[in-house]
Amino acid sequence: MSWDEFSDFLGDNKIAFQTAEGGWTVNLFVTAILGSLEGGPDVLKAGVENKITDFNTPLFVETFTILQKLFQKNGWSGAIGATYPDAANSFYSNQTAILPDGTWIIEKVNDPTDWANGFDGANVVGDYYPGNVAIANPCVYDWMMAANLPKNEEELALAFFEFINRPEEIEAFILAEGGTAPNLEYSQNFKSELSSRKLLNDFATNANPDTTYVPYFHDAINASLFTGDFSNYLPYLYNGSWTPEKFCQELTKSAQALE
């Protein structure tokens, strides 16, 4: 789908956007939009090492134009000033139809104690963003090895990494946490187990060889900008008081002031 087709498909249904705390759910849509535009994936990947400070480019103007259209047509009315729990609660109470998030919420989706207004987690489906975009975190926060270990400890750590990245362990991780391993040929036992877990199966099987993987937008900009003025300026884009060009200009000023 194009982004216009996606919005048309949604009709009057709303997306659980939020503007506070870095606008986490908005950040995911910014990431996906950039990932779907020509040159966007390269800009995101480069930004992980050298943070983006100039948003006065056609790429970012187009990105925030698409985002503003989504805000105006499909944006949840409670998004301005909302935190993530507010956005998530709007989804679990049937105020919104889409919650941008990661596979770690699957257990919550399936927990009836969080449901209201006739919400039913069994009806929830998972998929990737328009343009066949998936988000892959380039900053690994799980297993790490300290520098300058004694040789014997280094060898033990490397042996553990080799163990934890065996196909069987990766499959076990996906069953526990969700996600996809695009370069792994899944075993029949894994496929059988996965087929009984609808949302896990959606994410693990809907990716394909043409899927574009991109890092988070927030990893490509200064952390202080993400939780600071990016979040502070989102309401102006959301309510239409700023054009996308104005948003990009002010974001550039703030980003360059942090250098």
C-alpha positions as a Markdown table, in Angstrom:
| # | Residue | x | y | z |
|---|---|---|---|---|
| 1 | Met | 0.0 | 0.0 | 0.0 |
| 2 | Ser | 0.9 | 3.6 | -0.5 |
| 3 | Trp | 0.3 | 5.9 | 2.5 |
| 4 | Asp | -2.7 | 7.4 | 0.8 |
| 5 | Glu | -4.1 | 3.9 | 0.2 |
| 6 | Phe | -3.5 | 3.0 | 3.8 |
| 7 | Ser | -5.4 | 6.1 | 5.0 |
| 8 | Asp | -8.2 | 5.4 | 2.6 |
| 9 | Phe | -8.4 | 1.8 | 3.8 |
| 10 | Leu | -8.7 | 3.0 | 7.5 |
| 11 | Gly | -11.6 | 5.2 | 6.6 |
| 12 | Asp | -12.7 | 6.9 | 9.9 |
| 13 | Asn | -10.7 | 4.5 | 12.1 |
| 14 | Lys | -8.1 | 6.1 | 14.3 |
| 15 | Ile | -4.4 | 5.5 | 15.1 |
| 16 | Ala | -3.2 | 5.6 | 18.7 |
| 17 | Phe | -0.8 | 8.4 | 18.4 |
| 18 | Gln | 0.8 | 10.3 | 21.3 |
| 19 | Thr | 2.9 | 13.5 | 21.4 |
| 20 | Ala | 4.4 | 13.3 | 24.9 |
| 21 | Glu | 7.6 | 11.5 | 26.0 |
| 22 | Gly | 9.2 | 11.6 | 22.6 |
| 23 | Gly | 5.9 | 10.6 | 20.9 |
| 24 | Trp | 6.9 | 6.9 | 20.8 |
| 25 | Thr | 4.0 | 5.7 | 18.7 |
| 26 | Val | 4.5 | 8.7 | 16.4 |
| 27 | Asn | 8.2 | 7.9 | 16.2 |
| 28 | Leu | 7.3 | 4.5 | 14.9 |
| 29 | Phe | 5.3 | 6.0 | 12.0 |
| 30 | Val | 8.0 | 8.5 | 11.2 |
| 31 | Thr | 10.4 | 5.6 | 11.0 |
| 32 | Ala | 8.1 | 3.6 | 8.7 |
| 33 | Ile | 7.4 | 6.6 | 6.4 |
| 34 | Leu | 11.1 | 7.3 | 6.0 |
| 35 | Gly | 11.7 | 3.6 | 5.4 |
| 36 | Ser | 9.2 | 3.7 | 2.6 |
| 37 | Leu | 10.6 | 6.7 | 0.7 |
| 38 | Glu | 13.5 | 6.8 | -1.7 |
| 39 | Gly | 16.7 | 7.5 | 0.2 |
| 40 | Gly | 15.0 | 7.2 | 3.6 |
| 41 | Pro | 16.5 | 3.9 | 4.7 |
| 42 | Asp | 20.0 | 5.2 | 3.9 |
| 43 | Val | 19.4 | 8.4 | 5.9 |
| 44 | Leu | 18.2 | 6.5 | 8.9 |
| 45 | Lys | 21.1 | 4.0 | 8.8 |
| 46 | Ala | 23.7 | 6.9 | 8.5 |
| 47 | Gly | 22.0 | 8.7 | 11.4 |
| 48 | Val | 22.7 | 6.0 | 13.8 |
| 49 | Glu | 26.4 | 6.9 | 13.7 |
| 50 | Asn | 26.2 | 10.6 | 12.8 |
| 51 | Lys | 23.0 | 12.1 | 14.1 |
| 52 | Ile | 20.7 | 13.9 | 11.7 |
| 53 | Thr | 20.7 | 17.7 | 12.3 |
| 54 | Asp | 19.3 | 19.0 | 9.1 |
| 55 | Phe | 15.6 | 18.4 | 8.4 |
| 56 | Asn | 15.2 | 21.1 | 5.8 |
| 57 | Thr | 15.3 | 18.5 | 3.0 |
| 58 | Pro | 12.7 | 17.3 | 0.5 |
| 59 | Leu | 12.8 | 13.8 | 2.2 |
| 60 | Phe | 11.8 | 15.1 | 5.6 |
| 61 | Val | 9.3 | 17.6 | 4.3 |
| 62 | Glu | 7.6 | 14.7 | 2.5 |
| 63 | Thr | 7.8 | 12.6 | 5.6 |
| 64 | Phe | 6.1 | 15.1 | 7.8 |
| 65 | Thr | 3.6 | 16.0 | 5.1 |
| 66 | Ile | 2.5 | 12.3 | 5.1 |
| 67 | Leu | 2.5 | 12.2 | 8.9 |
| 68 | Gln | 0.4 | 15.4 | 9.1 |
| 69 | Lys | -2.2 | 14.0 | 6.7 |
| 70 | Leu | -2.5 | 10.9 | 8.9 |
| 71 | Phe | -2.8 | 13.1 | 12.0 |
| 72 | Gln | -5.6 | 15.1 | 10.4 |
| 73 | Lys | -7.6 | 12.2 | 9.0 |
| 74 | Asn | -6.8 | 9.3 | 11.3 |
| 75 | Gly | -5.3 | 10.8 | 14.4 |
| 76 | Trp | -6.8 | 10.0 | 17.8 |
| 77 | Ser | -8.4 | 13.1 | 19.4 |
| 78 | Gly | -6.6 | 12.5 | 22.7 |
| 79 | Ala | -3.1 | 12.3 | 21.3 |
| 80 | Ile | -1.9 | 15.8 | 22.2 |
| 81 | Gly | -0.1 | 15.5 | 25.6 |
| 82 | Ala | -0.8 | 11.8 | 25.7 |
| 83 | Thr | 1.8 | 9.4 | 27.0 |
| 84 | Tyr | 2.3 | 5.8 | 25.8 |
| 85 | Pro | -0.1 | 4.3 | 28.5 |
| 86 | Asp | -2.8 | 6.8 | 27.3 |
| 87 | Ala | -2.3 | 5.7 | 23.7 |
| 88 | Ala | -2.3 | 2.0 | 24.6 |
| 89 | Asn | -5.4 | 2.4 | 26.7 |
| 90 | Ser | -7.2 | 4.0 | 23.8 |
| 91 | Phe | -6.5 | 0.8 | 21.8 |
| 92 | Tyr | -7.5 | -1.6 | 24.5 |
| 93 | Ser | -10.8 | 0.3 | 25.0 |
| 94 | Asn | -11.7 | 0.4 | 21.3 |
| 95 | Gln | -11.2 | 4.1 | 20.9 |
| 96 | Thr | -8.5 | 3.5 | 18.3 |
| 97 | Ala | -8.1 | 0.8 | 15.7 |
| 98 | Ile | -4.3 | 0.7 | 15.4 |
| 99 | Leu | -1.5 | 0.7 | 18.0 |
| 100 | Pro | 2.0 | 1.1 | 16.6 |
| 101 | Asp | 4.2 | -1.0 | 18.8 |
| 102 | Gly | 6.4 | -4.0 | 19.1 |
| 103 | Thr | 5.8 | -7.7 | 19.6 |
| 104 | Trp | 6.5 | -7.4 | 23.3 |
| 105 | Ile | 2.8 | -6.2 | 23.8 |
| 106 | Ile | 1.4 | -9.5 | 22.6 |
| 107 | Glu | 0.8 | -10.9 | 26.1 |
| 108 | Lys | -1.1 | -7.7 | 27.0 |
| 109 | Val | -3.2 | -7.9 | 23.9 |
| 110 | Asn | -4.2 | -11.4 | 25.0 |
| 111 | Asp | -4.9 | -10.4 | 28.6 |
| 112 | Pro | -8.7 | -9.8 | 29.2 |
| 113 | Thr | -8.0 | -7.8 | 32.3 |
| 114 | Asp | -6.8 | -4.9 | 30.1 |
| 115 | Trp | -9.9 | -4.9 | 27.8 |
| 116 | Ala | -12.8 | -2.4 | 27.8 |
| 117 | Asn | -15.7 | -1.4 | 25.6 |
| 118 | Gly | -16.0 | -4.8 | 23.9 |
| 119 | Phe | -12.4 | -5.0 | 22.9 |
| 120 | Asp | -11.4 | -8.6 | 22.1 |
| 121 | Gly | -7.7 | -9.4 | 21.7 |
| 122 | Ala | -8.5 | -12.4 | 19.5 |
| 123 | Asn | -9.6 | -10.0 | 16.8 |
| 124 | Val | -6.2 | -8.2 | 16.7 |
| 125 | Val | -3.9 | -8.8 | 13.8 |
| 126 | Gly | -0.2 | -7.9 | 13.3 |
| 127 | Asp | 1.5 | -6.7 | 10.2 |
| 128 | Tyr | 4.3 | -4.5 | 8.9 |
| 129 | Tyr | 4.0 | -0.9 | 7.8 |
| 130 | Pro | 2.8 | 0.4 | 4.3 |
| 131 | Gly | 5.6 | 0.0 | 1.8 |
| 132 | Asn | 6.6 | -3.3 | 3.5 |
| 133 | Val | 8.8 | -1.7 | 6.1 |
| 134 | Ala | 9.9 | -3.3 | 9.3 |
| 135 | Ile | 11.9 | -1.7 | 12.2 |
| 136 | Ala | 15.1 | -3.5 | 13.4 |
| 137 | Asn | 16.9 | -2.0 | 16.3 |
| 138 | Pro | 20.6 | -1.6 | 15.5 |
| 139 | Cys | 21.6 | -1.0 | 19.1 |
| 140 | Val | 21.7 | -4.4 | 20.8 |
| 141 | Tyr | 20.7 | -4.3 | 24.4 |
| 142 | Asp | 20.7 | -8.0 | 25.3 |
| 143 | Trp | 24.0 | -10.0 | 25.3 |
| 144 | Met | 27.3 | -8.1 | 25.5 |
| 145 | Met | 30.9 | -8.9 | 26.3 |
| 146 | Ala | 33.2 | -6.6 | 28.3 |
| 147 | Ala | 36.4 | -5.4 | 26.6 |
| 148 | Asn | 39.8 | -6.7 | 27.7 |
| 149 | Leu | 38.6 | -9.9 | 29.3 |
| 150 | Pro | 41.1 | -12.6 | 30.2 |
| 151 | Lys | 41.5 | -15.0 | 27.3 |
| 152 | Asn | 39.7 | -17.8 | 29.0 |
| 153 | Glu | 36.7 | -15.7 | 29.9 |
| 154 | Glu | 36.6 | -14.2 | 26.4 |
| 155 | Glu | 36.5 | -17.8 | 24.9 |
| 156 | Leu | 33.7 | -18.7 | 27.3 |
| 157 | Ala | 31.7 | -15.6 | 26.3 |
| 158 | Leu | 32.2 | -16.3 | 22.6 |
| 159 | Ala | 31.1 | -19.9 | 23.2 |
| 160 | Phe | 27.9 | -18.6 | 24.9 |
| 161 | Phe | 27.2 | -16.2 | 22.0 |
| 162 | Glu | 27.5 | -19.2 | 19.6 |
| 163 | Phe | 25.1 | -21.2 | 21.7 |
| 164 | Ile | 22.5 | -18.4 | 22.1 |
| 165 | Asn | 22.5 | -17.8 | 18.4 |
| 166 | Arg | 21.8 | -21.4 | 17.4 |
| 167 | Pro | 18.7 | -21.8 | 15.2 |
| 168 | Glu | 16.9 | -23.6 | 18.1 |
| 169 | Glu | 17.6 | -20.8 | 20.5 |
| 170 | Ile | 16.5 | -18.1 | 18.0 |
| 171 | Glu | 13.3 | -20.0 | 17.4 |
| 172 | Ala | 12.7 | -20.3 | 21.2 |
| 173 | Phe | 13.3 | -16.5 | 21.6 |
| 174 | Ile | 10.8 | -15.7 | 18.9 |
| 175 | Leu | 8.2 | -17.9 | 20.6 |
| 176 | Ala | 8.9 | -16.1 | 23.9 |
| 177 | Glu | 9.3 | -12.5 | 22.7 |
| 178 | Gly | 8.1 | -12.3 | 19.1 |
| 179 | Gly | 9.8 | -10.9 | 16.0 |
| 180 | Thr | 11.2 | -12.5 | 12.9 |
| 181 | Ala | 14.5 | -14.0 | 11.8 |
| 182 | Pro | 14.6 | -13.2 | 8.0 |
| 183 | Asn | 17.7 | -15.2 | 7.3 |
| 184 | Leu | 16.7 | -18.4 | 9.2 |
| 185 | Glu | 14.9 | -21.3 | 7.6 |
| 186 | Tyr | 12.4 | -22.2 | 10.3 |
| 187 | Ser | 12.0 | -25.8 | 11.5 |
| 188 | Gln | 8.8 | -27.7 | 11.2 |
| 189 | Asn | 8.4 | -27.9 | 15.0 |
| 190 | Phe | 8.7 | -24.2 | 15.2 |
| 191 | Lys | 6.2 | -23.6 | 12.4 |
| 192 | Ser | 3.8 | -25.9 | 14.1 |
| 193 | Glu | 4.1 | -24.2 | 17.5 |
| 194 | Leu | 3.9 | -20.8 | 15.9 |
| 195 | Ser | 0.7 | -21.6 | 14.0 |
| 196 | Ser | -1.1 | -21.8 | 17.3 |
| 197 | Arg | -0.1 | -18.3 | 18.3 |
| 198 | Lys | -1.8 | -16.0 | 16.0 |
| 199 | Leu | -0.1 | -12.6 | 16.6 |
| 200 | Leu | 3.4 | -14.2 | 16.9 |
| 201 | Asn | 2.7 | -16.0 | 13.6 |
| 202 | Asp | 1.6 | -12.7 | 11.9 |
| 203 | Phe | 4.9 | -11.0 | 12.6 |
| 204 | Ala | 7.2 | -14.1 | 12.1 |
| 205 | Thr | 5.6 | -15.0 | 8.7 |
| 206 | Asn | 4.5 | -11.7 | 7.1 |
| 207 | Ala | 8.0 | -10.5 | 6.4 |
| 208 | Asn | 9.3 | -11.5 | 3.0 |
| 209 | Pro | 12.5 | -11.1 | 0.9 |
| 210 | Asp | 11.3 | -7.6 | -0.2 |
| 211 | Thr | 10.8 | -6.3 | 3.3 |
| 212 | Thr | 12.9 | -3.1 | 4.1 |
| 213 | Tyr | 14.5 | -3.1 | 7.6 |
| 214 | Val | 15.3 | 0.3 | 9.0 |
| 215 | Pro | 16.6 | 1.5 | 12.4 |
| 216 | Tyr | 14.4 | 3.7 | 14.6 |
| 217 | Phe | 14.1 | 7.4 | 13.8 |
| 218 | His | 14.9 | 8.2 | 17.4 |
| 219 | Asp | 18.2 | 6.3 | 17.2 |
| 220 | Ala | 19.1 | 8.6 | 14.2 |
| 221 | Ile | 18.6 | 11.9 | 16.1 |
| 222 | Asn | 20.0 | 13.3 | 19.3 |
| 223 | Ala | 18.3 | 11.7 | 22.3 |
| 224 | Ser | 17.7 | 15.1 | 23.9 |
| 225 | Leu | 16.0 | 16.2 | 20.7 |
| 226 | Phe | 13.8 | 13.2 | 20.7 |
| 227 | Thr | 12.5 | 13.7 | 24.2 |
| 228 | Gly | 12.7 | 17.4 | 24.0 |
| 229 | Asp | 11.7 | 19.6 | 21.1 |
| 230 | Phe | 10.7 | 16.8 | 18.7 |
| 231 | Ser | 8.0 | 15.9 | 21.3 |
| 232 | Asn | 7.4 | 19.6 | 22.1 |
| 233 | Tyr | 6.7 | 20.5 | 18.5 |
| 234 | Leu | 4.5 | 17.5 | 17.6 |
| 235 | Pro | 1.3 | 19.2 | 18.8 |
| 236 | Tyr | 1.8 | 22.0 | 16.3 |
| 237 | Leu | 2.1 | 19.6 | 13.5 |
| 238 | Tyr | -0.8 | 17.6 | 14.9 |
| 239 | Asn | -3.3 | 20.5 | 15.1 |
| 240 | Gly | -2.2 | 22.0 | 11.9 |
| 241 | Ser | -0.9 | 25.3 | 13.3 |
| 242 | Trp | 2.5 | 24.5 | 11.7 |
| 243 | Thr | 3.2 | 23.4 | 8.1 |
| 244 | Pro | 5.6 | 20.4 | 7.6 |
| 245 | Glu | 8.1 | 23.0 | 6.3 |
| 246 | Lys | 7.8 | 25.0 | 9.5 |
| 247 | Phe | 8.2 | 21.9 | 11.6 |
| 248 | Cys | 11.3 | 20.9 | 9.7 |
| 249 | Gln | 12.8 | 24.4 | 10.1 |
| 250 | Glu | 12.2 | 24.5 | 13.9 |
| 251 | Leu | 13.5 | 20.9 | 14.4 |
| 252 | Thr | 16.6 | 21.8 | 12.5 |
| 253 | Lys | 17.3 | 24.8 | 14.7 |
| 254 | Ser | 16.8 | 22.7 | 17.8 |
| 255 | Ala | 19.0 | 19.9 | 16.5 |
| 256 | Gln | 21.8 | 22.2 | 15.5 |
| 257 | Ala | 21.7 | 24.0 | 18.9 |
| 258 | Leu | 22.5 | 20.7 | 20.6 |
| 259 | Glu | 25.7 | 20.2 | 18.6 |
